């Protein structure tokens, strides 16, 4: 069952999160290059980690990285950016980011620090020569929320130390299935700049919806499904829902539950350690002026809010 909804202050476009232990969690906002740390059910944030310099592109610019997915393996949290173009279809190199932070638990509250390695930026280039991934390469040339565009939003660990990358867009041609790509060697890629090794694309029927978040719990995955674009009012494919999946290619995921309230735009889902509960994060930035423009757009501020909600599983 769903727990009470908590409204948190500081950011509004909550896009990914991870439990840090000891009652704390960390959140990314896809419009700012700062990670923010909270205690469950306490609205004010307790710490923040500025990644602006770390994520800066080679040309020295600090445009938003558009962080969208997170997955924890041991004391490492892997973060992935959307790898998409901007809304006008223009290339944004800062969004080509895969990197890891290390959890530091020695202070008053847990926090994270980036690894010494630079963020990896060659994921799309590694896919391009391989015909298996032609639909992703073609999609990378289209705006992220346009039909057939490329937009990464999900990330989850695998039992053998890999990462599953979940795509909000594109959906597969014809059947409208969501796409998942396994990266087999994330530690070597992120820490040593090794060439990525991929499995074949996996296709999942999520009711003509893309992947907004993923989390492995035990041997199965919980997947947040939502529209690949801004959605159409009343359309079944525009409702946010959670699916359960065995993780086995070729095995269909099962619809678990729709997400309520209907305006809860879930873009983050992760396990609360030791609680047998999931935590959902809602991206609530669309109606908040300070998230759209002005001096506060690219930094945490008290007038920005997002929501979080517990779910038993």
N, C-alpha and C positions, 0 to 999 in steps of 0.2 A: 504494500500500500504506500501511497505518497505521504510524505510528511509535510509539515508547515513550510511555506515559502518564506525565505529570508531575503530582504533587500540589503545589498551591500553598497557602500559608497567608495568612490575613488575612480572607477572606470565604468564603462557602459557596454563596450563591444566585447564581452567575454567570449572567447573563441576556443579556449582549451584550458584544461586544468589537471592537476595531479595532487594526490594526497601526499603530504610530507611527513606524516606521523605526528604523534603527540597532540592531535587536535587541530593541526594547521593544514592549509592547502595553498597552492600557488596557482595563479591565473595569468593567462596571456590575453591581451586585448589586440585585435587585429588592426587597430588604427594607431597604436603606439609601440615603440620599441622598449617597453618596460614591463617586467614581470612583477606582479603584486601579490603579497602574502597576507592571508586572512586566517583568523580562527573561525571555526564553524559557528554559525548563528550569531556572530558579533559583527555588526555592520562596518566598523572602521577597520581599515587595513593596518597591519602592524609593521610592515616593512615593504620595501620595493627594491628592485634590482634593475638599474638602468643599463640597457644593452646597446644604446645608440652608437657608441664608438666601436663596439665589438661587431655590430652588424653592418657598419658603414661599407658602402660599395667601393670598388677600386678607384672610382673617380672622385672619392671624398664626400659624396653626397649621403645624407642620412634620411632618405625617404623611408616611409614605413615598410617594414619587412613583411607585413601581412601574415603574422604568425597564426597558424590555424590548427595544429595538431600536436599532441604530446603523448609520450609513452615512457614509462619508467622500467629500467632494467637495473636491478641492484641499487647502487647509490647514484646512478646516472639517470637523468631525464633527457630524452631526445625530443627535440622540437623541430617541426617542419613548417615552412612558410608555404603559401598557396601555389607558388611557382607560376602564377597566372599573370597575364597582362593587366593593364588598368582598364577601366570601363570603356575607354575609347579605343582599346585594342593596341595601345602602345606598350612596348617592352619595358619592363621594370626589373632591372638586374637585382635590386635589393631583395626582391621576392623569391629569388632562387637561393634558398637557404635551408640547409639541414645541419644541425649542430647539437651539441650536448652540454648540459650543465651538471655539475657535481653537487650533491646535497651536502650541506655543512650543518651539522646539528650540535655544535659546541656552544652556541650563544644562548641568549634568552629565548629565542625562537629559532626554528630551523630556517635556513635560507639556501640559496644556490649561488654558485660561481661558475662562469663559463670555463670549459677546458682550455688549455693553452693553445690547442689547435685552432686555426682559422675556420670559420663556417665553410662547409662544403657547398659549392655552387654549381657543380657539373652534372646534376641529375638528368636534366633534359638532354644535354649533349650525349650522355651515356646511353640514353634510350634511342636516339635518332638513327644510328646505323643499323639497328636491328628491326627487321620487317615484322617481327612479332608485335611490336609496339607502335606500328604505323598510325593507328587511330589516336594514340596519345600525342605523337609528334605532329600530326595534322591539327589536333585540337589546340596545341600550344601556340598556334598562330591566330587564334580567335579570342575575343574578349571573354573573360571567365564566366559571366552569367548569360552570355548569348548561347543559343542552341549549338551544341557541339564544341563549346569552348573548354578550356582546361582550368580546373580549380581543385587543388588538394585541400581537404579539410580533416581527414581522419588519419590517425596513427595509433598503432597498437603493437605490443611486443608479441613474439611467438615463443613457444616453449623451448626452441633450440637457439634462442638468442638473436633471431632476426626481427625485422619490422614489417608489418603490413601497412601499406600506404593506401588510404581510402580516398576515392575521388568523388567529389560532389558533382563534378562535370568533367568529361562528357559521360553521358549514358550510352550504352551500346546501341549501334544502329539497328533498327528493326524492333528489337525486343525491349528497349529502354531499361536495360539492366545496369546496376551500379558496378563500377570496376574497382578491383583491388589488385595491388601489385606487391609481391613479396621482395623485399631487399634482404638478401641472405647474410651480408657481411657489414652491418652498420658500424660496428666498432672500428673496423679497419678503414672504412670510408671516412668516418668523422675524425678519427684520431691520427690516421696516417695518410689520408688522401688517396687511399687505394681505389682502384676501379670498382664500381658497383657490380655485384652479381645478382641477377634477377631471376625469379621463376616466371612461368607463363602467367599472363593475366587471368584473374579469376572474375567471373561474372555472377552477380547476385541479384535475384529478383526481389526488389524492395518496393514493389508497387509503383514503378516509374518514378522513383525518387533516388536522389544521390545520397552519399554518405556525409554526414555532418560530424560524427565522432565515432570512435571505436574504443573498446576496452576488453582485454582478455581477463577472464576470471576463471581460474582453474584451466579446464580443457576447452572452454567455449568462449564465444565472443558476444558481447552486447553491442549493438550498432544503432546509433541514432540516424534515422532516415528523414530526409526533408527535401523540399523542392530544389532542383538544380539552379533555378533562377529565383526571382522574388515571389513566385507562386501566383496562383489565381484564386481569388476568394471563392470558397465553397468547393473547390476541386479536391477530390480524395487524395490526389498526388501532392497536394500542397499542405496537407496536415503532417505534423511531426509525429513520428512513431518510433518505437524501439523494437528491434528484431533480435532474436537469439540465433546464433549460427555455430555449428560444430567446428568450424575452421577447416573443414575438408573440402577441397575443390570438387564441384559437381554435386554437392549436397545443398539443397535449398535451405535458406534461412526461414525461420518461423516468426510470424508476427507475434510479439509478446504483449504490447499494450500501446495505445495511443497516449500521447503526452497531453496532460491537462494542467493548468488552464490552456485554452487554445491559443492565447497570445504569448505563451511561453516558447520562445524560439530557441530551442535547445541546440547549442553548438559545442558544448563540452559535456563529457560523461566520463566519470572515473570511479574507481572503487574506494570506499572509505575503509582503511585498513582495520581489520579486526571487528568490523561492525555488521558484516553481511548486508551492507547497504551500498547503493550507488549514489553518486551525487551528480545532479544535473545543473548546468549553468545556462542561463538565458542571455543571448545577445539582445540587449534592450536599447541600442543606440539610435534606432531609426527616428524616434520621436524626441530626442534630446538635442537641443540646439547646440550645447557646448561640445557635443561630439561631432558636429558637422563642420564647424568653422570657428575662427577666432583663435586667440592666444592659448586657449586651454585645450584645443583639439588634440594636440600630440603629447599631452602629459596628464598624469592623474590629478583629479581635483574633486573637492567635496560635493559638488553639485552633480556629478555623474553617478549613475547607479546601474546595477544589474541584479538579477535574482538568482538564488540557488535553492535547490530542493532535494531532500533525501527521498530515496526510493528503496524499499525492502526488495530483496530478490531471493 
